[in-house]
Structure formats: C-alpha cells, structure tokens
Amino acid sequence: MKARRFAWLALLCLTWIATSAGCGYHTAGHAVQLPENVKTIAVPAFVNETTTYRIEQWLTASVVREFTTRTHYHILNDPGEAADATLRGTVVSASSTPLTYNSATGQAASVLVVVSMRVELTDRQGKVLYQNPSYLFREQYEVSQDLTSFFEEDSPAFRRLSQDFARTLVSNILEGF
C-alpha cells in the first residue's frame, strides 16, 4: 500500500515537472506590440521629397492595403480626432540606376530601383510607438531590347517595391522590431 502511494506520488510529480517545463519555443509573428487602446490608425498620404512621379501614392496605398488585409485595425486617411495613432511616411530618395549593359548596343539591359523612406507611428499624445528613419528598398528589372514590345518598366518596379515595403513595415510595427 505504501509502495503504491509512493509510486502514485512519484508519477504525479513527474507529470507536473514534464508539463510545467516547456521547451521555450513559441510561434513567431503573432505578438502585436501596439497598445491595446489603438483600434484606429490614420495613414495620411506620404510626403514625397523626390521627383519620382506618384511614388508616395503607391507606397501609401500599399501600406493601407497591407494593414487592411492583415490586421483588425480600422484605417483612416485623415489624422483627426478619430484616430488612436497616426502613421506618417516620407519618401526621402528614389533612383533608377543601370546595372548591366547590352554589349552589342551599349544600352541598359537591367536597372536597379532604390527607394529610401522614413516612417513614424505616434499615438494621440504624440508618443512615438514605432519609427524607422532609414528604410531602404531595392527592386531590379530587365529592360526590353525589342523596340516593338518595349514598355516602361520602372512604374511596375516601383509598385512591386511598394508592396515589399508595406509588408515589411506592417510586420515591423506588429512585431515591435
């Protein structure tokens, strides 16, 4: 009887140790770092300090789309009283630079598009919830050598870059990086 009670107690202790000693792993990407009182985020049009046409519109639209599809936050355009937080962005620089050249014609064969951004998310009182003054994104594209089917590829490259930027920005804000 005493041996049975001891075995039962030992089994109970081992079970408790096994269940309480977790391995320390957890699912990544699910830790929302914004305060619980933030339910509405204003994303006014980003500021464009470059000469690249509409780049701020593509970036703003991509960020709004990413927040809308990936989060439960209500997104506004106007940073008025209804917004619990405001995300402001500035396009600091945008450039397109030839990477490779066609040896026969001397024309560019591929181009690298580079965009530099700064963003800041603040609450109603102006407290900074997230900021990154130096986002840098690149997108490469091939230049068509066939003049009959040629079209300007830099606009689609800027759109793809803006989607990458939006995915990264929203992930960084949600995960607190």
C-alpha positions in Angstrom: 0.0 0.0 0.0 2.8 2.4 0.9 4.8 1.5 -2.2 1.7 2.1 -4.4 1.1 5.5 -2.8 4.8 6.4 -3.3 4.6 5.3 -7.0 1.5 7.4 -7.5 3.1 10.4 -5.9 6.3 10.0 -8.0 4.2 9.7 -11.1 2.2 12.8 -10.2 5.5 14.8 -9.6 7.0 13.6 -12.9 3.8 14.6 -14.8 3.8 18.0 -13.1 7.5 18.6 -14.0 7.0 17.4 -17.6 4.1 19.7 -18.2 5.5 22.8 -16.5 8.9 22.6 -18.0 8.2 24.0 -21.5 10.7 23.9 -24.3 10.7 27.7 -24.6 9.6 27.8 -28.2 6.7 29.8 -29.4 5.0 30.7 -32.7 6.7 33.7 -34.2 4.9 36.7 -35.8 1.9 36.8 -33.6 3.0 39.3 -30.9 1.2 42.5 -31.5 3.3 45.3 -29.9 0.9 48.2 -30.2 -1.0 49.3 -27.1 -4.4 47.7 -26.7 -6.2 51.1 -26.9 -5.1 51.5 -30.5 -8.0 50.5 -32.6 -7.9 53.1 -35.4 -4.8 54.1 -37.3 -4.6 57.1 -39.6 -2.4 56.8 -42.7 -2.3 60.2 -44.4 -0.7 60.4 -47.9 3.1 60.0 -47.5 5.2 63.1 -48.3 7.3 62.9 -51.5 10.7 64.7 -51.3 11.7 63.3 -54.7 11.0 63.9 -58.3 9.6 60.4 -58.9 6.0 60.8 -60.0 3.3 59.1 -57.7 5.8 57.1 -55.7 4.2 58.4 -52.4 0.8 57.3 -53.7 1.9 53.8 -54.5 3.6 53.5 -51.1 0.7 54.9 -49.1 -1.9 52.7 -50.9 0.2 49.6 -50.4 0.6 50.3 -46.6 -3.2 50.9 -46.3 -3.9 47.7 -48.2 -1.5 45.7 -46.1 -3.0 47.0 -42.8 -6.5 46.3 -44.1 -5.8 42.7 -45.2 -3.5 41.6 -42.3 -4.8 43.3 -39.2 -8.1 44.2 -37.4 -7.2 47.9 -37.2 -9.6 50.4 -38.7 -7.6 52.6 -41.2 -8.4 56.2 -41.9 -6.9 58.8 -44.3 -7.4 61.8 -42.0 -5.3 62.0 -38.8 -8.1 63.7 -36.9 -9.6 63.0 -33.5 -11.0 59.6 -34.5 -7.5 58.1 -35.0 -5.8 56.5 -32.0 -2.5 56.5 -33.8 -1.1 58.1 -37.0 1.5 56.6 -39.4 3.4 59.3 -41.3 5.9 58.5 -44.0 8.3 60.4 -46.1 10.0 59.3 -49.4 13.5 60.7 -48.9 15.0 59.5 -52.2 14.2 57.4 -55.2 16.5 56.5 -58.0 16.8 54.2 -61.1 20.4 53.2 -62.0 21.5 50.9 -64.8 23.1 47.7 -63.6 24.1 46.0 -66.7 24.5 47.0 -70.4 23.9 45.2 -73.6 27.4 44.7 -75.1 26.1 45.0 -78.7 24.1 48.2 -78.4 25.5 49.8 -75.2 22.0 50.3 -73.9 21.0 49.4 -70.3 19.9 45.7 -70.0 18.9 45.9 -66.3 18.1 48.6 -63.9 18.1 48.9 -60.1 15.4 51.0 -58.5 16.2 52.2 -54.9 13.8 54.0 -52.6 14.7 55.4 -49.1 11.9 56.1 -46.6 11.4 57.3 -43.1 8.3 56.4 -41.1 6.9 57.2 -37.7 3.8 55.9 -35.9 2.6 58.1 -33.0 -0.3 57.9 -30.6 -2.8 60.8 -30.0 -0.5 62.4 -27.4 2.5 62.4 -29.8 4.3 59.4 -28.1 6.3 57.5 -30.7 5.1 53.9 -30.9 7.3 53.0 -33.8 9.8 54.7 -36.0 12.4 53.9 -38.6 14.3 56.8 -40.3 16.1 54.7 -42.8 14.1 52.1 -44.7 15.9 51.2 -47.9 14.2 49.0 -50.6 15.5 47.8 -53.9 13.9 46.3 -57.0 15.6 45.2 -60.2 14.1 44.8 -63.6 15.2 43.9 -67.1 14.9 46.4 -69.9 13.2 45.1 -73.1 15.6 45.1 -76.0 12.8 44.6 -78.5 11.5 48.1 -79.6 8.2 46.8 -80.9 7.2 45.4 -77.5 9.0 47.9 -75.3 7.2 49.5 -72.4 8.4 51.5 -69.5 9.1 49.0 -66.6 10.1 51.4 -63.8 6.5 52.1 -62.7 5.7 48.3 -62.2 9.1 48.0 -60.4 8.1 50.9 -58.1 4.7 49.2 -57.4 6.4 45.9 -56.6 8.8 47.7 -54.3 6.0 49.5 -52.6 4.3 46.1 -51.8 7.5 44.8 -50.3 7.9 47.9 -48.3 4.3 47.7 -47.0 4.7 44.0 -46.0 7.9 44.8 -44.1 6.6 47.9 -42.4 3.4 46.3 -41.1 5.3 43.3 -39.9 7.8 45.5 -38.1 5.1 47.5 -36.5 3.1 44.5 -35.3 6.2 42.6 -34.1 7.9 45.5 -32.5 11.1 45.5 -34.5 
